[in-house]
Amino acid sequence: MDILMSLMGIAALLGIAAALSSNRKAINFRTVTGAFALQIGFAFLVMYIPMGQHILKSISDGVSSIIGYANQGVVFVFGDIGMFKMGFIFAFHVLTTIIFFSSLIAVLYHFGIMQLVIKFIGGGLHKLLGTSKTESLSATANIFVGHTEAPLVIRPYLANMTESELFAVMAGGMASIAGTVLAGYAQMGVPMEYLVSASFMAAPGGLLMAKIMVPETEHGKHVVDDIADGEMAQACNVVDAAAMGASSGLTLAANIGAMLLAFVGLIAMANGMLSGVGGLFGAEWLTIEWLLGWAFAPFAFVIGIPWNEAFVAGSLIGQKLLFSEFIAFQNLSPYLQDVTDGGLLIEATGLPMTERTRVIIVYALCGFANIGSFAILLGGIGTLAPNRRHDIARLGMKAIVAGSLSNFMSGTIAGLIFLLQ
């Protein structure tokens, strides 16, 4: 029955994307079927096939080891606080890791390693799916960097991209998570293997939804000969690159910290007001999380989460869409912990969150698709290509939907393969 529900969920997500398509007759089925095959094929490889599981574990262990090196810097600067002697502190154990990873990626860019990896994977997507090189390279870049940095690799071509290509760039950014913040999620207790596989699934997943919702109707206006170098690649030497990356990471970490400080405070204030109003009618339990739980529980159920856990999962999905994936992961974290370590139980069942639900919800939350990210995307790409600012604004909400559907598809596929193990 669960397998049937997962298959129906996949069909429902594809149906929603098709219903929102700007031109269903123009959908390229080679691109769509190829992207879907890649998304489900990668999930099958790393979740079902032993060799793929071993490779994923090796990659995850490698990333976890790198996080360990990042912690050395935290301990040097902050002493005992960095050694978890005072417990987990978000600012010291998550935001600082983002700074380190930003510096590391800048160094990899300086040596040309990132460009080679992006060009290799992007070229493969281009040949397999028939998508243009620009959107393929951007989709690949999103595996490693954020939705504002990825467009830099195709910066010279943004101004003249077709609407479908531009939308693919936007949707890919919304569907992905950056390598810099991936480490931050892991520090909150999210399994690294889920994060890594979700990052790779986001590339074909974003293209899948983008090419259904805004299919190509124009001929490409340019040919990409090479990847454009960003500022990181133009550093004078490795020290300059590391310093630039650290500075960029500090800005990102500060923005995330400020956003969370403001949003969490505002949510608490709103909950206090709702609880006060609800108290007049005997509903002191009324909160934003409760409202989001009921609003998005059907979406959670559609992607394969049992109904008795759908309320909690739906609330997390709603928090991610309206506020930030960081807030959603922070609130998911207690459900990932063992009960003996302070983990939360599902109220409807009185039991810990099931492993399959954990898998589905982690994949479903792994993306930047939210209203705040749209504003960042508008500012980022709008600055790189001012003549496309109107198009970006017009397509923004649709890109959030495409990115969300891609994340939901990854979650549904992961839940399906979990049943086959």
C-alpha positions as CSV (number, residue, x, y, z in Angstrom):
1,M,0.0,0.0,0.0
2,D,2.8,2.4,0.9
3,I,4.5,1.6,-2.5
4,L,1.2,2.5,-4.3
5,M,0.9,5.7,-2.3
6,S,4.5,6.7,-3.3
7,L,3.8,6.0,-7.0
8,M,0.6,8.0,-6.8
9,G,2.6,10.8,-5.2
10,I,5.1,10.9,-8.0
11,A,2.2,11.0,-10.5
12,A,0.5,13.8,-8.6
13,L,3.6,15.9,-8.5
14,L,4.1,15.5,-12.2
15,G,0.5,16.3,-12.7
16,I,0.7,19.5,-10.7
17,A,3.7,20.6,-12.7
18,A,1.9,19.8,-16.0
19,A,-1.2,21.7,-14.9
20,L,1.0,24.8,-14.2
21,S,2.8,24.5,-17.6
22,S,2.9,27.6,-19.8
23,N,2.7,25.4,-22.9
24,R,2.0,21.7,-22.4
25,K,2.3,21.0,-26.2
26,A,5.9,22.3,-26.2
27,I,7.1,19.9,-23.4
28,N,10.2,18.0,-24.6
29,F,9.6,14.5,-23.4
30,R,13.2,13.5,-24.0
31,T,14.3,16.1,-21.5
32,V,11.6,15.4,-19.0
33,T,11.9,11.6,-19.1
34,G,15.7,11.8,-19.0
35,A,15.7,14.2,-16.0
36,F,13.2,12.0,-14.2
37,A,15.3,8.9,-15.0
38,L,18.5,10.6,-13.7
39,Q,16.7,11.7,-10.5
40,I,15.3,8.3,-9.6
41,G,18.4,6.5,-11.0
42,F,20.7,8.4,-8.7
43,A,18.5,7.7,-5.7
44,F,18.3,4.0,-6.6
45,L,22.1,3.9,-6.9
46,V,22.9,5.4,-3.5
47,M,20.0,4.0,-1.5
48,Y,19.6,0.5,-2.9
49,I,22.7,-0.7,-4.7
50,P,25.5,-1.7,-2.1
51,M,28.3,-0.2,-4.2
52,G,26.4,3.1,-4.5
53,Q,25.7,3.0,-0.8
54,H,29.4,2.5,-0.1
55,I,30.3,5.4,-2.4
56,L,27.8,7.7,-0.8
57,K,29.0,6.7,2.7
58,S,32.6,7.5,1.7
59,I,31.6,10.9,0.4
60,S,29.6,11.6,3.5
61,D,32.4,10.5,5.8
62,G,34.8,12.7,3.8
63,V,32.5,15.8,4.2
64,S,32.1,15.0,7.9
65,S,35.9,14.8,8.3
66,I,36.2,18.2,6.7
67,I,33.7,19.5,9.2
68,G,36.0,18.2,11.8
69,Y,38.8,20.3,10.4
70,A,36.4,23.3,10.5
71,N,35.8,22.7,14.2
72,Q,39.5,23.0,14.8
73,G,39.3,26.7,13.8
74,V,36.2,27.1,16.0
75,V,38.0,25.7,19.0
76,F,41.1,27.9,18.4
77,V,38.9,31.1,18.2
78,F,36.3,30.3,20.8
79,G,38.0,27.7,23.1
80,D,35.7,25.5,25.2
81,I,32.6,26.8,23.5
82,G,33.8,25.3,20.2
83,M,34.4,21.9,21.9
84,F,30.6,21.5,22.8
85,K,31.5,21.7,26.5
86,M,28.6,24.2,26.9
87,G,26.3,22.2,24.6
88,F,25.3,22.9,21.0
89,I,25.3,26.6,20.2
90,F,24.0,27.5,16.7
91,A,26.2,30.6,16.2
92,F,29.4,28.8,17.1
93,H,28.8,25.3,15.6
94,V,26.8,26.1,12.4
95,L,27.5,29.6,11.2
96,T,31.3,29.2,11.8
97,T,31.2,26.0,9.6
98,I,29.6,28.0,6.8
99,I,32.6,30.4,6.9
100,F,35.1,27.5,6.6
101,F,33.3,25.8,3.7
102,S,33.0,29.1,1.9
103,S,36.8,29.6,2.2
104,L,37.4,26.0,1.0
105,I,35.2,26.3,-2.0
106,A,37.0,29.6,-2.9
107,V,40.3,27.7,-2.8
108,L,38.9,25.0,-5.1
109,Y,37.8,27.7,-7.5
110,H,41.2,29.3,-7.5
111,F,42.9,26.0,-8.5
112,G,40.2,25.4,-11.2
113,I,39.0,22.2,-9.6
114,M,35.4,23.4,-9.2
115,Q,35.2,24.6,-12.8
116,L,36.4,21.2,-14.1
117,V,33.8,19.3,-12.0
118,I,31.0,21.6,-13.0
119,K,32.0,21.4,-16.6
120,F,32.2,17.6,-16.6
121,I,28.8,17.0,-14.9
122,G,27.1,19.9,-16.7
123,G,28.4,18.6,-20.1
124,G,26.9,15.2,-19.2
125,L,23.5,16.7,-18.4
126,H,23.6,18.7,-21.7
127,K,24.2,15.5,-23.7
128,L,21.8,13.3,-21.9
129,L,18.9,15.6,-21.5
130,G,19.3,17.9,-24.6
131,T,19.2,21.0,-22.4
132,S,21.3,24.0,-23.3
133,K,24.8,24.2,-21.9
134,T,24.0,27.3,-19.9
135,E,21.1,25.8,-17.9
136,S,23.0,22.5,-17.5
137,L,26.1,24.2,-16.2
138,S,24.0,26.3,-13.8
139,A,22.1,23.3,-12.5
140,T,25.5,21.5,-11.9
141,A,27.0,24.6,-10.1
142,N,24.0,24.6,-7.8
143,I,25.1,21.2,-6.4
144,F,28.2,22.9,-4.9
145,V,27.4,26.6,-4.5
146,G,24.3,28.8,-3.7
147,H,21.6,30.1,-5.9
148,T,23.2,33.5,-6.1
149,E,26.7,32.2,-6.8
150,A,25.8,29.5,-9.4
151,P,24.6,32.0,-12.1
152,L,28.1,33.5,-12.0
153,V,29.4,30.6,-14.0
154,I,27.2,31.6,-16.9
155,R,27.2,35.4,-16.2
156,P,28.0,36.5,-19.8
157,Y,25.0,34.6,-21.2
158,L,22.2,35.6,-18.7
159,A,21.1,38.7,-20.5
160,N,20.3,36.8,-23.7
161,M,18.9,33.6,-22.3
162,T,15.6,32.3,-23.5
163,E,12.7,32.5,-21.0
164,S,12.8,28.7,-20.5
165,E,16.6,28.8,-19.8
166,L,16.3,31.6,-17.4
167,F,13.5,29.8,-15.6
168,A,15.6,26.7,-15.4
169,V,18.4,28.7,-13.8
170,M,15.9,30.1,-11.2
171,A,14.2,26.8,-10.5
172,G,17.5,25.0,-10.2
173,G,18.6,27.5,-7.6
174,M,15.4,27.1,-5.7
175,A,15.6,23.3,-5.8
176,S,19.2,23.1,-4.5
177,I,21.1,23.6,-1.3
178,A,24.6,25.1,-1.3
179,G,27.7,23.1,-0.3
180,T,28.5,25.9,2.2
181,V,25.2,25.5,4.1
182,L,25.0,21.7,3.7
183,A,27.6,21.4,6.4
184,G,25.5,23.7,8.6
185,Y,22.5,21.4,8.3
186,A,24.7,18.4,9.2
187,Q,25.8,20.2,12.4
188,M,22.1,20.3,13.4
189,G,22.0,16.5,13.3
190,V,20.6,16.0,9.7
191,P,22.2,12.8,8.3
192,M,25.0,13.8,5.9
193,E,24.3,11.0,3.4
194,Y,20.7,12.3,2.9
195,L,22.1,15.9,2.3
196,V,24.7,14.8,-0.2
197,S,22.3,12.6,-2.2
198,A,19.6,15.3,-2.1
199,S,22.1,17.8,-3.5
200,F,22.9,15.7,-6.5
201,M,19.2,14.8,-7.1
202,A,18.4,18.5,-7.2
203,A,20.2,19.1,-10.5
204,P,18.0,16.8,-12.7
205,G,15.0,17.4,-10.4
206,G,15.1,21.2,-10.9
207,L,15.5,20.7,-14.7
208,L,12.6,18.2,-14.7
209,M,10.1,20.6,-13.1
210,A,11.5,23.7,-15.0
211,K,11.1,22.0,-18.4
212,I,7.6,20.9,-17.6
213,M,6.4,24.2,-16.3
214,V,8.2,26.5,-18.8
215,P,9.2,24.4,-21.8
216,E,11.5,25.7,-24.4
217,T,9.8,27.4,-27.3
218,E,12.7,29.5,-28.7
219,H,16.0,28.6,-30.3
220,G,19.1,29.2,-28.1
221,K,20.7,32.6,-28.7
222,H,24.2,31.7,-27.9
223,V,26.8,28.9,-27.6
224,V,28.8,28.5,-24.4
225,D,32.4,27.9,-25.0
226,D,33.7,28.0,-21.4
227,I,32.7,28.6,-17.8
228,A,32.9,32.2,-16.7
229,D,35.3,32.8,-13.7
230,G,33.8,34.3,-10.6
231,E,35.6,36.7,-8.3
232,M,37.0,33.7,-6.3
233,A,38.8,32.3,-9.3
234,Q,40.5,35.7,-10.0
235,A,42.3,35.9,-6.6
236,C,46.0,36.7,-6.8
237,N,47.0,33.5,-4.9
238,V,45.6,30.8,-2.7
239,V,45.9,32.9,0.4
240,D,43.9,35.7,-1.3
241,A,41.3,33.1,-2.4
242,A,40.9,31.7,1.1
243,A,40.6,35.2,2.6
244,M,38.0,36.2,0.0
245,G,36.0,33.0,0.6
246,A,36.1,33.5,4.4
247,S,34.9,37.1,4.0
248,S,32.1,36.0,1.7
249,G,31.3,33.2,4.1
250,L,31.2,35.6,7.0
251,T,28.7,37.8,5.1
252,L,26.5,34.7,4.4
253,A,26.7,33.5,8.0
254,A,25.9,37.0,9.3
255,N,22.9,37.2,7.0
256,I,21.7,33.7,8.1
257,G,22.2,34.6,11.7
258,A,20.4,37.9,11.4
259,M,17.5,36.3,9.5
260,L,17.0,33.6,12.1
261,L,17.3,36.0,15.0
262,A,14.6,38.2,13.4
263,F,12.3,35.4,12.1
264,V,12.4,33.2,15.3
265,G,11.6,36.3,17.4
266,L,8.8,37.4,15.1
267,I,7.3,33.9,15.0
268,A,7.4,33.8,18.8
269,M,5.7,37.1,19.0
270,A,3.0,36.0,16.4
271,N,2.5,32.8,18.4
272,G,2.0,34.7,21.6
273,M,-0.6,36.9,19.9
274,L,-2.3,33.9,18.3
275,S,-2.3,32.0,21.7
276,G,-3.7,35.1,23.4
277,V,-6.5,35.4,20.9
278,G,-7.1,31.7,20.9
279,G,-7.3,31.7,24.7
280,L,-10.4,33.8,24.4
281,F,-12.1,30.8,22.8
282,G,-10.3,28.1,24.8
283,A,-7.7,27.5,22.1
284,E,-4.4,28.5,23.9
285,W,-2.6,26.0,21.7
286,L,-3.1,28.0,18.5
287,T,0.2,28.8,16.8
288,I,1.7,29.4,13.4
289,E,3.2,25.9,13.4
290,W,-0.3,24.4,14.1
291,L,-1.9,26.4,11.3
292,L,0.9,25.4,8.9
293,G,0.6,21.8,10.0
294,W,-3.0,21.6,8.9
295,A,-2.4,23.6,5.7
296,F,0.4,21.5,4.4
297,A,-0.4,18.1,5.9
298,P,-2.1,17.0,2.6
299,F,1.1,17.8,0.8
300,A,3.1,15.7,3.3
301,F,0.6,12.8,2.8
302,V,0.8,13.0,-1.0
303,I,4.6,12.5,-0.9
304,G,4.3,9.4,1.2
305,I,4.2,10.4,4.8
306,P,1.6,8.5,6.9
307,W,-1.3,10.6,7.9
308,N,-0.6,10.3,11.7
309,E,2.8,12.0,11.0
310,A,1.7,14.3,8.2
311,F,0.7,17.1,10.6
312,V,4.3,17.5,12.0
313,A,5.8,17.0,8.5
314,G,3.3,19.5,7.0
315,S,4.2,22.1,9.6
316,L,7.9,21.7,8.8
317,I,7.2,22.0,5.0
318,G,5.2,25.2,5.6
319,Q,7.9,26.7,7.8
320,K,10.5,26.0,5.1
321,L,8.3,27.6,2.4
322,L,7.3,30.7,4.3
323,F,10.4,31.3,6.4
324,S,13.6,29.4,5.8
325,E,14.9,25.8,5.5
326,F,17.2,26.6,8.4
327,I,14.2,27.2,10.7
328,A,12.5,24.0,9.4
329,F,15.7,21.9,9.9
330,Q,16.2,23.4,13.4
331,N,12.7,22.4,14.3
332,L,13.1,19.0,12.7
333,S,16.3,18.3,14.6
334,P,14.6,17.1,17.9
335,Y,12.6,14.5,15.9
336,L,15.9,13.1,14.5
337,Q,17.4,12.6,18.0
338,D,17.0,9.6,20.2
339,V,14.3,10.1,22.8
340,T,16.9,9.4,25.6
341,D,18.9,12.4,24.2
342,G,15.9,14.7,24.4
343,G,14.3,13.8,21.1
344,L,10.6,14.6,20.5
345,L,7.8,12.1,20.0
346,I,5.0,12.5,17.4
347,E,2.0,13.6,19.4
348,A,-0.5,11.7,17.3
349,T,1.3,8.4,17.9
350,G,3.3,8.8,21.1
351,L,6.2,7.3,19.2
352,P,9.4,8.6,17.6
353,M,9.2,9.7,14.0
354,T,9.6,6.7,11.8
355,E,12.8,6.3,9.8
356,R,11.0,6.5,6.4
357,T,9.3,9.7,7.4
358,R,12.6,11.1,8.5
359,V,14.1,10.2,5.1
360,I,11.2,11.8,3.1
361,I,11.0,15.0,5.1
362,V,14.8,15.6,5.0
363,Y,14.8,15.3,1.2
364,A,11.7,17.4,1.0
365,L,13.3,20.2,3.0
366,C,16.6,20.2,1.1
367,G,16.1,23.3,-1.1
368,F,16.1,27.1,-1.0
369,A,12.6,27.3,-2.3
370,N,11.0,30.0,-0.1
371,I,9.9,33.6,-0.3
372,G,13.1,35.0,1.2
373,S,15.2,33.1,-1.4
374,F,13.1,34.7,-4.2
375,A,14.1,38.1,-2.9
376,I,17.8,37.1,-2.8
377,L,17.5,35.6,-6.3
378,L,15.9,38.7,-7.7
379,G,18.7,40.9,-6.3
380,G,21.4,38.5,-7.4
381,I,20.5,37.7,-11.0
382,G,18.8,41.1,-11.4
383,T,22.2,42.7,-10.7
384,L,24.0,40.4,-13.1
385,A,21.5,40.9,-15.9
386,P,19.5,44.1,-15.2
387,N,17.5,43.7,-18.5
388,R,16.0,40.5,-17.2
389,R,14.9,41.8,-13.8
390,H,11.2,42.1,-14.9
391,D,11.3,38.5,-16.2
392,I,12.8,37.3,-12.9
393,A,10.2,39.0,-10.9
394,R,7.4,37.6,-13.1
395,L,8.7,34.1,-12.9
396,G,9.7,34.2,-9.2
397,M,6.7,32.6,-7.5
398,K,6.6,29.9,-10.3
399,A,10.2,29.1,-9.6
400,I,9.5,28.6,-5.9
401,V,6.8,26.1,-6.9
402,A,9.1,24.3,-9.3
403,G,11.9,24.1,-6.7
404,S,9.4,22.8,-4.1
405,L,8.0,20.2,-6.5
406,S,11.5,19.1,-7.2
407,N,12.3,18.7,-3.5
408,F,9.0,16.9,-2.9
409,M,9.8,14.6,-5.8
410,S,13.2,13.7,-4.3
411,G,11.5,13.0,-1.0
412,T,8.8,10.8,-2.6
413,I,11.4,8.9,-4.6
414,A,13.6,8.4,-1.5
415,G,10.6,7.1,0.4
416,L,9.7,4.7,-2.3
417,I,13.2,3.3,-2.5
418,F,13.4,3.0,1.3
419,L,10.4,0.6,1.0
420,L,12.3,-1.6,-1.4
421,Q,15.4,-2.0,0.8
